[in-house]
Amino acid sequence: MEKPDLNVLEIFRPEREMPRRETICSECPLRGKPECPGDGLDGFLRDGRMCHHAVLIIEAHHRRERVRQLLRDFPLPARMAGATLYNPRQRQTYQAADLIAWAEMPQATRQNVLLRGASGAGKTHLAVALCRELHRRGEAALFVCVPDLLYRMREAMQYPEQAAELADAVESADVLVLDDLGAERSTEYAEEQIFRIVNARYNAARPLVVTTNIADTAGQSLHARVVRRLMDGAFILDF
């Protein structure tokens, strides 16, 4: 059964991003129960420290704000607004089921995902659908086309603050989708920037989802250092 098509931007309305102190406890499952370590009013313990459960609630609100910001700065392709993992094209049924299973895994146990196949096989469609599903789950998933990302990074070089924000977005997102890896013009700059992104996420154990039409990912079109980190324990879906 197809899940309801939720409007993610509506879910994460700005006025809902940060709870007021007096309403923090209203979201806590321990409110009014003997197990509540505080007073059940404003998220603080009797000794003035913030309740652990209140911290978790506030962190969840920050994550929702992060998703909203990514959707504003890196919108998903408008022509794939209806992309979903729950009603895929017939030829993508098995790949969609695998991606649903991957999305349901705890974040700390997810490996990289490589969607590999010929142009027009539906890799980007499923990658966008995966992002929409992760957004629905409150995760900060970022979708970027590699050639476009490299262009934005080069343009931001003369604006240090903008460059830092862009680097933080691609390195710290819960999930980063790199669409059309290998389609970029092979230059020393492109190779170095892609390696820096992949290596940063590799060291931080944050997963990557990559689409590519390069059948042999060990080939010359992808830099060897990038391939080693992408393929380390990667989950490969061929189209």
JORADA-V340800 format. One record per residue. N is the residue number from 1. SS is DSSP state (~ for helix, > for strand, _ for the rest). D_CENTER is the distance of its C-alpha to the mean C-alpha in Angstrom with 2 decimals. Layout:
n=N ss=SS d_center=D_CENTER
n=N ss=SS d_center=D_CENTER
//
This chain:
n=1 ss=_ d_center=24.41
n=2 ss=_ d_center=21.79
n=3 ss=_ d_center=19.84
n=4 ss=_ d_center=20.49
n=5 ss=_ d_center=18.60
n=6 ss=_ d_center=17.28
n=7 ss=_ d_center=16.99
n=8 ss=~ d_center=13.77
n=9 ss=~ d_center=15.37
n=10 ss=~ d_center=18.38
n=11 ss=~ d_center=16.77
n=12 ss=_ d_center=15.55
n=13 ss=_ d_center=18.89
n=14 ss=~ d_center=19.76
n=15 ss=~ d_center=22.78
n=16 ss=~ d_center=20.85
n=17 ss=_ d_center=18.52
n=18 ss=_ d_center=21.02
n=19 ss=_ d_center=23.75
n=20 ss=_ d_center=27.29
n=21 ss=~ d_center=28.96
n=22 ss=~ d_center=31.34
n=23 ss=~ d_center=28.70
n=24 ss=~ d_center=26.37
n=25 ss=~ d_center=28.51
n=26 ss=~ d_center=28.57
n=27 ss=~ d_center=25.08
n=28 ss=_ d_center=26.13
n=29 ss=_ d_center=27.36
n=30 ss=_ d_center=30.13
n=31 ss=_ d_center=31.71
n=32 ss=_ d_center=35.42
n=33 ss=_ d_center=35.45
n=34 ss=_ d_center=37.56
n=35 ss=_ d_center=34.53
n=36 ss=_ d_center=33.29
n=37 ss=_ d_center=33.76
n=38 ss=_ d_center=34.19
n=39 ss=_ d_center=36.11
n=40 ss=_ d_center=33.57
n=41 ss=_ d_center=33.78
n=42 ss=_ d_center=31.50
n=43 ss=_ d_center=29.31
n=44 ss=> d_center=31.75
n=45 ss=_ d_center=34.04
n=46 ss=_ d_center=37.77
n=47 ss=_ d_center=37.80
n=48 ss=_ d_center=35.45
n=49 ss=_ d_center=32.30
n=50 ss=> d_center=29.12
n=51 ss=_ d_center=28.57
n=52 ss=~ d_center=25.84
n=53 ss=~ d_center=24.75
n=54 ss=~ d_center=24.64
n=55 ss=~ d_center=22.37
n=56 ss=~ d_center=19.85
n=57 ss=~ d_center=20.18
n=58 ss=~ d_center=19.73
n=59 ss=~ d_center=16.60
n=60 ss=~ d_center=15.14
n=61 ss=~ d_center=16.27
n=62 ss=~ d_center=14.68
n=63 ss=~ d_center=11.20
n=64 ss=~ d_center=12.08
n=65 ss=~ d_center=13.37
n=66 ss=~ d_center=10.30
n=67 ss=~ d_center=8.46
n=68 ss=~ d_center=11.82
n=69 ss=~ d_center=12.10
n=70 ss=~ d_center=9.05
n=71 ss=~ d_center=10.49
n=72 ss=~ d_center=13.77
n=73 ss=~ d_center=13.24
n=74 ss=_ d_center=11.08
n=75 ss=_ d_center=12.25
n=76 ss=_ d_center=11.64
n=77 ss=_ d_center=14.89
n=78 ss=~ d_center=17.63
n=79 ss=~ d_center=19.50
n=80 ss=~ d_center=16.87
n=81 ss=_ d_center=16.74
n=82 ss=_ d_center=18.09
n=83 ss=_ d_center=15.86
n=84 ss=_ d_center=15.54
n=85 ss=_ d_center=15.45
n=86 ss=_ d_center=18.51
n=87 ss=_ d_center=20.93
n=88 ss=_ d_center=20.20
n=89 ss=_ d_center=22.82
n=90 ss=~ d_center=25.48
n=91 ss=~ d_center=24.88
n=92 ss=~ d_center=21.20
n=93 ss=~ d_center=21.97
n=94 ss=~ d_center=21.62
n=95 ss=~ d_center=18.39
n=96 ss=~ d_center=16.84
n=97 ss=~ d_center=18.34
n=98 ss=~ d_center=16.92
n=99 ss=~ d_center=13.30
n=100 ss=~ d_center=14.15
n=101 ss=~ d_center=15.62
n=102 ss=~ d_center=12.67
n=103 ss=~ d_center=10.42
n=104 ss=_ d_center=13.46
n=105 ss=_ d_center=13.73
n=106 ss=_ d_center=13.49
n=107 ss=~ d_center=10.52
n=108 ss=~ d_center=13.29
n=109 ss=~ d_center=14.65
n=110 ss=_ d_center=11.97
n=111 ss=_ d_center=13.01
n=112 ss=_ d_center=11.89
n=113 ss=> d_center=12.29
n=114 ss=> d_center=14.65
n=115 ss=> d_center=15.61
n=116 ss=> d_center=19.04
n=117 ss=_ d_center=21.84
n=118 ss=_ d_center=24.03
n=119 ss=_ d_center=23.16
n=120 ss=_ d_center=23.13
n=121 ss=_ d_center=22.26
n=122 ss=_ d_center=19.24
n=123 ss=~ d_center=16.39
n=124 ss=~ d_center=14.58
n=125 ss=~ d_center=15.43
n=126 ss=~ d_center=13.83
n=127 ss=~ d_center=10.59
n=128 ss=~ d_center=10.51
n=129 ss=~ d_center=11.72
n=130 ss=~ d_center=9.02
n=131 ss=~ d_center=6.44
n=132 ss=~ d_center=9.39
n=133 ss=~ d_center=9.96
n=134 ss=~ d_center=6.85
n=135 ss=~ d_center=7.72
n=136 ss=~ d_center=11.17
n=137 ss=_ d_center=10.65
n=138 ss=_ d_center=9.71
n=139 ss=_ d_center=6.23
n=140 ss=_ d_center=4.47
n=141 ss=> d_center=1.69
n=142 ss=> d_center=4.38
n=143 ss=> d_center=7.16
n=144 ss=> d_center=10.28
n=145 ss=> d_center=13.63
n=146 ss=~ d_center=15.04
n=147 ss=~ d_center=18.47
n=148 ss=~ d_center=17.28
n=149 ss=~ d_center=15.13
n=150 ss=~ d_center=18.26
n=151 ss=~ d_center=20.40
n=152 ss=~ d_center=18.54
n=153 ss=~ d_center=18.72
n=154 ss=~ d_center=22.38
n=155 ss=~ d_center=23.17
n=156 ss=~ d_center=21.73
n=157 ss=_ d_center=23.93
n=158 ss=_ d_center=26.81
n=159 ss=_ d_center=24.90
n=160 ss=~ d_center=23.92
n=161 ss=~ d_center=22.13
n=162 ss=~ d_center=19.98
n=163 ss=~ d_center=19.32
n=164 ss=~ d_center=18.33
n=165 ss=~ d_center=15.85
n=166 ss=~ d_center=14.25
n=167 ss=~ d_center=14.27
n=168 ss=~ d_center=12.80
n=169 ss=~ d_center=9.78
n=170 ss=~ d_center=9.04
n=171 ss=~ d_center=10.26
n=172 ss=~ d_center=8.96
n=173 ss=_ d_center=5.28
n=174 ss=_ d_center=4.53
n=175 ss=> d_center=2.89
n=176 ss=> d_center=4.75
n=177 ss=> d_center=6.84
n=178 ss=> d_center=10.36
n=179 ss=> d_center=12.68
n=180 ss=_ d_center=16.38
n=181 ss=_ d_center=16.59
n=182 ss=_ d_center=20.35
n=183 ss=_ d_center=21.24
n=184 ss=_ d_center=21.46
n=185 ss=_ d_center=24.96
n=186 ss=_ d_center=25.68
n=187 ss=_ d_center=26.72
n=188 ss=~ d_center=26.86
n=189 ss=~ d_center=24.59
n=190 ss=~ d_center=21.88
n=191 ss=~ d_center=22.18
n=192 ss=~ d_center=22.11
n=193 ss=~ d_center=19.03
n=194 ss=~ d_center=17.00
n=195 ss=~ d_center=18.46
n=196 ss=~ d_center=17.70
n=197 ss=~ d_center=13.93
n=198 ss=~ d_center=13.98
n=199 ss=~ d_center=16.49
n=200 ss=~ d_center=14.83
n=201 ss=~ d_center=11.77
n=202 ss=~ d_center=14.45
n=203 ss=~ d_center=16.57
n=204 ss=_ d_center=14.03
n=205 ss=_ d_center=13.12
n=206 ss=_ d_center=9.34
n=207 ss=_ d_center=8.47
n=208 ss=> d_center=8.37
n=209 ss=> d_center=8.82
n=210 ss=> d_center=11.84
n=211 ss=> d_center=14.33
n=212 ss=> d_center=17.84
n=213 ss=_ d_center=21.38
n=214 ss=_ d_center=22.92
n=215 ss=_ d_center=24.51
n=216 ss=_ d_center=25.53
n=217 ss=_ d_center=22.57
n=218 ss=_ d_center=25.22
n=219 ss=_ d_center=27.08
n=220 ss=_ d_center=27.94
n=221 ss=_ d_center=25.35
n=222 ss=_ d_center=22.63
n=223 ss=_ d_center=23.53
n=224 ss=~ d_center=24.60
n=225 ss=~ d_center=22.72
n=226 ss=~ d_center=19.37
n=227 ss=~ d_center=20.37
n=228 ss=~ d_center=21.40
n=229 ss=~ d_center=18.11
n=230 ss=~ d_center=16.09
n=231 ss=~ d_center=18.67
n=232 ss=_ d_center=19.13
n=233 ss=_ d_center=18.72
n=234 ss=_ d_center=16.48
n=235 ss=> d_center=16.44
n=236 ss=> d_center=18.00
n=237 ss=> d_center=18.35
n=238 ss=> d_center=21.24
n=239 ss=_ d_center=22.09
//
